[in-house]
Amino acid sequence: MTAETGTLHALADGVYAWVQPDGSWWVNNAGVVATDDGVVLVDTCATERRVRNLLHAVDQATGGAPVRYAVNTHLHGDHTHGNSLLPDATVIIAHEATRNGILADTVIDGCPPAWHPVPDWGGVTRRPPGVTFRTELTLHVGERRIELHHPGYAAHTPGDAVAWLPEERVLFAGDLLFNQVNPLVFMGSVEGALRSLDWIAAFEPEQVVPGHGPLIHADTLPEVLDTHRRYYRLVLAAAEAGLRDGLTPLEAARACSLGEFAELPDAERIVLNLHRAYADRRGGAYDPFATFADAIAYNGGPLPTRV
Protein backbone atom coordinates (compact mmCIF):
# COMPACT_ATOMS: atom_id res chain seq x y z
CA MET A 1 0.00 0.00 0.00
CA THR A 2 1.13 3.56 -0.64
CA ALA A 3 1.82 6.08 2.08
CA GLU A 4 -1.39 7.87 1.11
CA THR A 5 -3.54 4.86 1.96
CA GLY A 6 -1.48 3.37 4.77
CA THR A 7 1.44 1.05 5.38
CA LEU A 8 1.58 -2.25 7.24
CA HIS A 9 4.62 -2.33 9.54
CA ALA A 10 5.91 -5.59 11.03
CA LEU A 11 6.46 -5.23 14.79
CA ALA A 12 7.11 -8.89 15.63
CA ASP A 13 6.49 -12.21 13.97
CA GLY A 14 2.86 -11.98 12.79
CA VAL A 15 2.22 -8.68 14.58
CA TYR A 16 1.67 -5.54 12.50
CA ALA A 17 0.71 -1.89 12.75
CA TRP A 18 -1.38 -0.22 10.04
CA VAL A 19 -0.17 3.39 9.97
CA GLN A 20 -2.02 6.06 7.97
CA PRO A 21 -0.28 9.41 7.47
CA ASP A 22 -0.61 12.08 8.62
CA GLY A 23 -2.67 10.99 11.60
CA SER A 24 -4.95 14.03 11.63
CA TRP A 25 -8.77 14.11 11.83
CA TRP A 26 -10.28 10.71 10.96
CA VAL A 27 -6.91 9.23 9.84
CA ASN A 28 -6.05 6.60 12.44
CA ASN A 29 -3.75 3.65 13.06
CA ALA A 30 -4.84 0.04 13.58
CA GLY A 31 -3.27 -3.27 14.56
CA VAL A 32 -3.10 -6.78 13.19
CA VAL A 33 -2.22 -9.93 15.13
CA ALA A 34 -1.93 -13.12 13.07
CA THR A 35 -2.34 -16.44 14.84
CA ASP A 36 -2.64 -20.07 13.77
CA ASP A 37 -6.38 -19.69 14.39
CA GLY A 38 -7.00 -16.55 12.38
CA VAL A 39 -6.49 -12.80 12.71
CA VAL A 40 -7.23 -10.34 15.51
CA LEU A 41 -7.69 -6.72 14.40
CA VAL A 42 -7.20 -3.81 16.77
CA ASP A 43 -9.52 -1.11 15.41
CA THR A 44 -10.73 -0.50 11.87
CA CYS A 45 -10.90 2.82 9.95
CA ALA A 46 -13.29 5.66 9.22
CA THR A 47 -14.32 5.14 5.59
CA GLU A 48 -15.14 2.20 3.38
CA ARG A 49 -12.18 3.00 1.13
CA ARG A 50 -9.71 3.07 4.00
CA VAL A 51 -11.13 -0.07 5.62
CA ARG A 52 -10.89 -1.99 2.35
CA ASN A 53 -7.27 -0.86 1.99
CA LEU A 54 -6.58 -2.20 5.49
CA LEU A 55 -8.33 -5.51 4.86
CA HIS A 56 -6.51 -5.97 1.55
CA ALA A 57 -3.16 -5.47 3.29
CA VAL A 58 -4.16 -7.89 6.05
CA ASP A 59 -5.23 -10.48 3.49
CA GLN A 60 -1.89 -10.22 1.71
CA ALA A 61 0.17 -10.39 4.91
CA THR A 62 -1.69 -13.37 6.38
CA GLY A 63 -2.39 -15.40 3.27
CA GLY A 64 -6.11 -14.79 3.48
CA ALA A 65 -6.54 -15.90 7.11
CA PRO A 66 -10.02 -15.16 8.50
CA VAL A 67 -10.55 -12.22 10.84
CA ARG A 68 -11.76 -13.98 13.99
CA TYR A 69 -11.86 -11.02 16.38
CA ALA A 70 -11.75 -7.23 16.22
CA VAL A 71 -11.06 -5.02 19.22
CA ASN A 72 -12.27 -1.41 19.35
CA THR A 73 -10.03 0.73 21.54
CA HIS A 74 -12.76 3.38 21.92
CA LEU A 75 -15.97 4.61 20.29
CA HIS A 76 -14.80 7.14 17.69
CA GLY A 77 -15.72 6.44 14.09
CA ASP A 78 -12.19 6.48 12.73
CA HIS A 79 -11.60 3.35 14.82
CA THR A 80 -15.06 1.73 14.56
CA HIS A 81 -16.95 2.59 11.36
CA GLY A 82 -15.24 -0.29 9.58
CA ASN A 83 -16.76 -2.83 11.98
CA SER A 84 -19.64 -3.25 9.57
CA LEU A 85 -17.34 -4.34 6.73
CA LEU A 86 -15.93 -7.26 8.68
CA PRO A 87 -17.37 -10.77 8.18
CA ASP A 88 -20.53 -11.54 10.12
CA ALA A 89 -18.61 -14.26 11.97
CA THR A 90 -16.04 -11.77 13.33
CA VAL A 91 -16.52 -11.19 17.06
CA ILE A 92 -16.14 -7.52 17.97
CA ILE A 93 -14.94 -6.69 21.48
CA ALA A 94 -14.73 -3.41 23.42
CA HIS A 95 -15.32 -1.76 26.77
CA GLU A 96 -19.01 -1.50 27.62
CA ALA A 97 -18.87 2.31 27.42
CA THR A 98 -17.58 2.00 23.86
CA ARG A 99 -20.55 -0.12 22.87
CA ASN A 100 -22.90 2.44 24.40
CA GLY A 101 -21.12 5.25 22.59
CA ILE A 102 -21.30 3.55 19.20
CA LEU A 103 -25.02 2.96 19.65
CA ALA A 104 -25.53 6.64 20.50
CA ASP A 105 -23.25 8.06 17.79
CA THR A 106 -24.96 10.15 15.12
CA VAL A 107 -21.92 11.08 13.02
CA ILE A 108 -22.07 7.84 11.05
CA ASP A 109 -25.59 8.75 9.90
CA GLY A 110 -24.45 12.02 8.33
CA CYS A 111 -21.40 13.99 9.38
CA PRO A 112 -22.13 17.59 10.43
CA PRO A 113 -20.38 20.26 8.32
CA ALA A 114 -17.73 20.83 10.97
CA TRP A 115 -15.13 19.36 8.60
CA HIS A 116 -14.16 20.23 5.05
CA PRO A 117 -14.49 18.31 2.94
CA VAL A 118 -17.34 16.55 4.71
CA PRO A 119 -16.17 12.94 5.05
CA ASP A 120 -17.67 10.40 2.66
CA TRP A 121 -17.96 7.30 4.82
CA GLY A 122 -19.00 5.06 1.93
CA GLY A 123 -20.90 1.88 2.62
CA VAL A 124 -20.45 1.61 6.38
CA THR A 125 -23.21 1.12 8.93
CA ARG A 126 -23.40 1.06 12.71
CA ARG A 127 -22.09 -2.21 14.18
CA PRO A 128 -21.50 -2.21 17.93
CA PRO A 129 -19.34 -4.77 19.75
CA GLY A 130 -21.05 -8.02 20.64
CA VAL A 131 -18.73 -8.73 23.58
CA THR A 132 -17.92 -6.12 26.24
CA PHE A 133 -15.84 -5.89 29.40
CA ARG A 134 -15.40 -3.43 32.28
CA THR A 135 -11.83 -3.72 33.54
CA GLU A 136 -9.87 -6.32 31.60
CA LEU A 137 -10.25 -9.30 29.31
CA THR A 138 -7.71 -11.81 27.99
CA LEU A 139 -8.00 -13.32 24.51
CA HIS A 140 -6.31 -16.65 23.86
CA VAL A 141 -6.28 -16.99 20.09
CA GLY A 142 -4.11 -19.74 18.69
CA GLU A 143 -0.73 -19.33 20.35
CA ARG A 144 -1.27 -15.65 21.18
CA ARG A 145 -2.18 -14.03 24.48
CA ILE A 146 -3.77 -10.61 23.98
CA GLU A 147 -4.75 -8.67 27.08
CA LEU A 148 -7.32 -5.87 26.95
CA HIS A 149 -7.13 -3.32 29.75
CA HIS A 150 -9.18 -0.27 30.75
CA PRO A 151 -7.38 2.33 32.92
CA GLY A 152 -10.30 2.54 35.34
CA TYR A 153 -11.34 6.13 34.56
CA ALA A 154 -12.20 8.35 31.61
CA ALA A 155 -9.23 9.66 29.63
CA HIS A 156 -9.58 10.09 25.86
CA THR A 157 -13.12 8.69 26.26
CA PRO A 158 -14.94 6.83 29.03
CA GLY A 159 -14.25 3.44 27.39
CA ASP A 160 -10.59 3.51 26.41
CA ALA A 161 -8.92 0.14 26.06
CA VAL A 162 -5.38 -0.88 25.22
CA ALA A 163 -4.42 -4.20 23.65
CA TRP A 164 -1.26 -5.60 25.24
CA LEU A 165 0.81 -8.49 23.90
CA PRO A 166 2.98 -9.40 26.91
CA GLU A 167 5.15 -11.94 25.10
CA GLU A 168 5.95 -9.56 22.24
CA ARG A 169 5.82 -6.46 24.49
CA VAL A 170 3.73 -4.60 21.94
CA LEU A 171 1.09 -2.13 23.15
CA PHE A 172 -1.75 -0.90 20.96
CA ALA A 173 -2.61 2.29 22.84
CA GLY A 174 -5.54 3.64 20.82
CA ASP A 175 -6.08 7.36 21.29
CA LEU A 176 -4.56 7.45 24.74
CA LEU A 177 -1.52 8.43 22.68
CA PHE A 178 -1.13 10.75 19.68
CA ASN A 179 2.35 11.07 18.19
CA GLN A 180 3.27 14.31 16.43
CA VAL A 181 -0.43 15.28 16.45
CA ASN A 182 -2.29 17.43 18.98
CA PRO A 183 -4.16 15.20 21.46
CA LEU A 184 -7.95 15.20 21.83
CA VAL A 185 -9.83 14.59 25.09
CA PHE A 186 -13.13 16.42 24.63
CA MET A 187 -15.19 13.27 25.33
CA GLY A 188 -13.06 12.13 28.25
CA SER A 189 -11.09 13.96 30.92
CA VAL A 190 -7.94 16.09 30.78
CA GLU A 191 -6.94 14.97 34.26
CA GLY A 192 -7.68 11.35 33.34
CA ALA A 193 -5.66 11.60 30.14
CA LEU A 194 -2.74 13.00 32.13
CA ARG A 195 -3.06 10.23 34.69
CA SER A 196 -3.16 7.55 31.99
CA LEU A 197 0.39 8.36 30.87
CA ASP A 198 1.97 6.75 33.94
CA TRP A 199 -0.40 3.81 33.49
CA ILE A 200 0.85 3.32 29.92
CA ALA A 201 4.49 3.60 30.99
CA ALA A 202 3.96 0.85 33.59
CA PHE A 203 3.49 -1.73 30.82
CA GLU A 204 7.15 -1.14 29.84
CA PRO A 205 6.43 -1.85 26.17
CA GLU A 206 9.13 -2.31 23.57
CA GLN A 207 6.89 -0.92 20.84
CA VAL A 208 3.75 1.21 20.99
CA VAL A 209 1.17 1.84 18.30
CA PRO A 210 -0.49 5.19 19.01
CA GLY A 211 -3.99 5.92 17.78
CA HIS A 212 -2.58 8.53 15.40
CA GLY A 213 0.89 9.34 14.14
CA PRO A 214 4.20 7.47 13.81
CA LEU A 215 5.09 4.33 15.74
CA ILE A 216 6.77 4.72 19.12
CA HIS A 217 9.70 2.63 20.34
CA ALA A 218 10.86 2.08 23.91
CA ASP A 219 13.65 4.63 23.62
CA THR A 220 11.33 7.38 22.37
CA LEU A 221 8.31 6.59 24.56
CA PRO A 222 9.45 8.73 27.54
CA GLU A 223 9.63 11.86 25.38
CA VAL A 224 6.25 11.12 23.78
CA LEU A 225 4.73 10.78 27.24
CA ASP A 226 6.43 13.98 28.41
CA THR A 227 5.10 15.82 25.36
CA HIS A 228 1.59 14.73 26.30
CA ARG A 229 2.16 15.86 29.88
CA ARG A 230 3.24 19.30 28.72
CA TYR A 231 0.19 19.59 26.49
CA TYR A 232 -2.33 18.52 29.12
CA ARG A 233 -0.76 20.83 31.69
CA LEU A 234 -0.98 23.65 29.15
CA VAL A 235 -4.70 22.94 28.74
CA LEU A 236 -5.27 22.84 32.49
CA ALA A 237 -3.34 26.07 33.04
CA ALA A 238 -5.28 27.81 30.26
CA ALA A 239 -8.56 26.60 31.78
CA GLU A 240 -7.61 27.86 35.22
CA ALA A 241 -6.62 31.26 33.82
CA GLY A 242 -9.75 31.48 31.70
CA LEU A 243 -12.08 30.61 34.54
CA ARG A 244 -10.29 33.08 36.82
CA ASP A 245 -10.60 35.88 34.25
CA GLY A 246 -14.17 35.09 33.24
CA LEU A 247 -13.28 34.01 29.70
CA THR A 248 -15.24 31.60 27.54
CA PRO A 249 -13.37 28.49 26.34
CA LEU A 250 -12.97 30.13 22.91
CA GLU A 251 -11.58 33.30 24.47
CA ALA A 252 -9.26 31.24 26.67
CA ALA A 253 -8.04 29.33 23.59
CA ARG A 254 -7.29 32.56 21.76
CA ALA A 255 -5.40 33.86 24.79
CA CYS A 256 -3.37 30.66 25.08
CA SER A 257 0.05 30.44 23.43
CA LEU A 258 0.38 26.93 22.04
CA GLY A 259 4.14 27.16 21.73
CA GLU A 260 5.59 23.85 20.52
CA PHE A 261 2.09 22.57 19.69
CA ALA A 262 1.14 25.39 17.33
CA GLU A 263 2.66 23.74 14.27
CA LEU A 264 1.39 20.22 14.92
CA PRO A 265 -1.72 19.01 13.06
CA ASP A 266 -5.12 19.87 14.55
CA ALA A 267 -4.07 22.81 16.73
CA GLU A 268 -7.74 23.82 16.95
CA ARG A 269 -8.26 20.95 19.39
CA ILE A 270 -7.20 23.35 22.13
CA VAL A 271 -10.77 24.70 21.98
CA LEU A 272 -12.41 21.30 22.35
CA ASN A 273 -10.06 20.31 25.14
CA LEU A 274 -10.70 23.58 26.98
CA HIS A 275 -14.44 22.99 26.77
CA ARG A 276 -13.80 19.62 28.42
CA ALA A 277 -11.61 21.17 31.12
CA TYR A 278 -14.20 23.88 31.81
CA ALA A 279 -16.99 21.32 32.10
CA ASP A 280 -14.93 19.18 34.48
CA ARG A 281 -14.01 22.14 36.69
CA ARG A 282 -17.55 23.50 36.77
CA GLY A 283 -19.18 20.10 37.14
CA GLY A 284 -21.65 21.03 34.43
CA ALA A 285 -22.90 19.55 31.20
CA TYR A 286 -20.76 19.40 28.09
CA ASP A 287 -22.27 20.79 24.88
CA PRO A 288 -20.63 19.20 21.80
CA PHE A 289 -22.43 21.52 19.37
CA ALA A 290 -21.11 24.66 21.07
CA THR A 291 -17.68 23.06 21.27
CA PHE A 292 -17.38 22.43 17.53
CA ALA A 293 -18.87 25.82 16.70
CA ASP A 294 -16.10 27.40 18.76
CA ALA A 295 -13.45 25.18 17.14
CA ILE A 296 -14.62 26.33 13.70
CA ALA A 297 -14.49 29.95 14.85
CA TYR A 298 -10.98 29.47 16.24
CA ASN A 299 -9.86 27.77 13.02
CA GLY A 300 -11.42 30.43 10.82
CA GLY A 301 -13.51 27.85 8.98
CA PRO A 302 -14.37 24.13 8.94
CA LEU A 303 -11.84 21.72 10.36
CA PRO A 304 -9.50 20.01 7.89
CA THR A 305 -10.02 16.37 6.99
CA ARG A 306 -8.13 14.10 4.64
CA VAL A 307 -10.31 11.00 4.49
Secondary structure, DSSP 8 states (H G I E B T S, - for coil): --TTT-EEEEEETTEEEEE-TT--TT---EEEEEETTEEEEE---SSHHHHHHHHHHHHHHHTS--EEEEE-SSS-HHHHGGGGGS-TT-EEEEEHHHHHHHHH--GGG---TTEES-----S------SEEESSEEEEEETTEEEEEE--SS-SSSTT--EEEETTTTEEEEEEEEESSS----TTS-HHHHHHHHHHHHTT--SEEEEEESS-EETTTHHHHHHHHHHHHHHHHHHHHHHHHHT--HHHHHHH---GGGTTSS-TTHHHHHHHHHHHHHHT----HHHHHHHHHHHHTSSEE---
